[in-house]
Amino acid sequence: MSNKIIRTIIIDDEEADNYVHKINIESTGKGEVIKSFLKAEEALDWLKLKPQKIDLIFLDINMPEMDGFTFLKHYNLLEKQHKAERVIIMLTSSLSNSDKEKAIQNNVKFETKPLTKERFIKLVEDLDFN
């Protein structure tokens, strides 16, 4: 595995999930959470400003106001310099096959919650961050 630190943002309306995922990502020594958001709209606004390079975005599907799929529609309209370098991973408690299929159609990866240290390391290895 590369020694590169994977810079991430987390978008999830559950503060406890954001906290657990942040702790798990950072405890691997392979990831850094740049920012977490409780609202997808706030994440879009922040990405438009693009203050830093981001490698991964972890995105919840089921959120009030703007769900993960609506976020993706708006995200895909952003210019390249405002997007993550590598990939968006939908991180959700949904076990719905239709959600998984819709994620794949949107060219994003789909993982169920919670994101553990081991699963983060596996994702980084599978995505080959070199």
Secondary structure, DSSP 8 states (H G I E B T S, - for coil): -----EEEEEE-S-HHHHHHHHHHHHHTTSEEEEEEESSHHHHHHHHHH--S--SEEEE-S--SSS-HHHHHHHHTTS-GGGS-SSEEEEEES---HHHHHHHHHTT-EEEES---HHHHHHHHHHHT--
